[in-house]
Amino acid sequence: MGKLFWKFFFGFWLCLIAAALATGSALYLMREKPASSDIAEGPRTQFMLETMQEVLEGKGPLALQDLLERNRLRTGNAVPVFAVSQGGSDILGREIPENIRPRVNALFAGLEQAEPGILKVTAKDQSQWILFIPRPRKPAEPGVEPSDEHAKQLEGRGEGLRGEGTRGEGRRHRDALQPPLPPFPGAGLFAALLASLLFAGVLAYTFSKPLNTLKNAFREAGKGRLGIRISRSGRQRTDEMGELLSGFDLMASEIEARIEQQKALLHDVSHELRSPLARLNLAVGLARQNPAQLDNSLSRIETEAERLDHLIGELLNLSRLESTQSTHSARATHNVIELLGAVVEDARFEAQQQNKHIEFQELLDSWAMPCEPEVLQRAFDNLIRNAVKHTPDGGKIEVVARQSTQGALCIQVLDDGPGVPAELMGKLFTPFFKHGSKAGHGLGLAIARKSIENHGGTLTARQRQPVGMEFELVLPRFL
């Protein structure tokens, strides 16, 4: 278990304990007082007490006793109202419940104040009386004798169970009426503590497990094992934690793909540099073996050196474009149509020498945007010269500049060349991709796409019918 698990565990556990203590404290403060639970309350109880109070104050204790006796003889049960005199006896001679007797004495002594459910009354003859109705006890379970307190109440109401013998039986069954004690003290507290431990443990494990998985995945990736994937190792999560794990998988896939591209690029660069170097060594060997052919050997050495210089320049240009972080606000504003026109004029002069024609359709007069003019012109030059190179003699290259329906600048370069098979279209802008007998180093289109993307645009290619290629360059307006 990591540190995060224990932080979650103790955090949740302390929160549960605090919530339990707060709830218990609130219930304790709002609990009903034990003394009040022994006295019946409510509108009906208050009405009966006030009725007895009127009889005492208006006619005296004898009238109240006569009223209660006649009611008991008529109904068979005594009215549940107790009228206790200062001598501590009930008006009907009933036994006063032991749990209420201290409150009655305190009221007579003036130590407590009367409250709902119990009244202190001064009778007509100036005697003091306490009126109350005890709360009914829960009935005993079938087959169990009532307790002595219950027997006393029934005896006072004329409901059977009289004499010491009955009270003695009630005492003998007192233990049977009491609720069973828990197996050991604090059983409820222990159960609550155990439940909170289990809940906090499950919750902490739920949160910490994916984070530990992510930590282990980062550790493996740091060791160079980028093929690790978290989402494949178990059930896919759909919450924010699942998005985090999926984000790691996406990051690992991107890094792995880029590293593979770098390896492939290094392999291609090594291969491209090896060929001219091999020819250089061959030319040097021929010059040493046949001094008479020194001029031809020097010409070959010069040609291969120029090829190496051109290749290294292209590689440096591609590397610079991939690491460029300049913003649009740091660039000067130029007319892209003028930059394109200058490139078309230069390419048209060379194309005429090869019996090829370049047609330029300017459907826009100007398109101003912040840019690097040399970079954009290099991209235009690579596209147009690539079209000229693959167009057969007598063919035509079309360059169209117009505004798209989305309000962006759209430049199309169309040629009549053999095109590229559909299965190779995905590799067209990959560095060192070559197709056809007239292919160069394979860096021109990759540099062109990177240059356009650095200016916020896109470069795409598609096959024309029946033959030829169409390159579409889209640049947005940043003004």
Secondary structure as GFF3:
##gff-version 3
##sequence-region A 1 479
A	DSSP	alpha_helix	3	29	.	.	.	ID=ss1
A	DSSP	three_ten_helix	36	38	.	.	.	ID=ss2
A	DSSP	alpha_helix	43	59	.	.	.	ID=ss3
A	DSSP	alpha_helix	61	75	.	.	.	ID=ss4
A	DSSP	beta_strand	82	85	.	.	.	ID=ss5
A	DSSP	alpha_helix	101	109	.	.	.	ID=ss6
A	DSSP	beta_strand	118	122	.	.	.	ID=ss7
A	DSSP	beta_strand	128	132	.	.	.	ID=ss8
A	DSSP	alpha_helix	148	156	.	.	.	ID=ss9
A	DSSP	alpha_helix	163	172	.	.	.	ID=ss10
A	DSSP	alpha_helix	174	177	.	.	.	ID=ss11
A	DSSP	alpha_helix	187	222	.	.	.	ID=ss12
A	DSSP	alpha_helix	240	289	.	.	.	ID=ss13
A	DSSP	three_ten_helix	291	293	.	.	.	ID=ss14
A	DSSP	alpha_helix	294	322	.	.	.	ID=ss15
A	DSSP	three_ten_helix	328	330	.	.	.	ID=ss16
A	DSSP	beta_strand	333	335	.	.	.	ID=ss17
A	DSSP	alpha_helix	336	353	.	.	.	ID=ss18
A	DSSP	beta_strand	357	362	.	.	.	ID=ss19
A	DSSP	beta_strand	368	370	.	.	.	ID=ss20
A	DSSP	alpha_helix	373	390	.	.	.	ID=ss21
A	DSSP	beta_strand	396	403	.	.	.	ID=ss22
A	DSSP	beta_strand	409	414	.	.	.	ID=ss23
A	DSSP	three_ten_helix	422	427	.	.	.	ID=ss24
A	DSSP	alpha_helix	444	454	.	.	.	ID=ss25
A	DSSP	beta_strand	458	463	.	.	.	ID=ss26
A	DSSP	beta_strand	469	475	.	.	.	ID=ss27
###
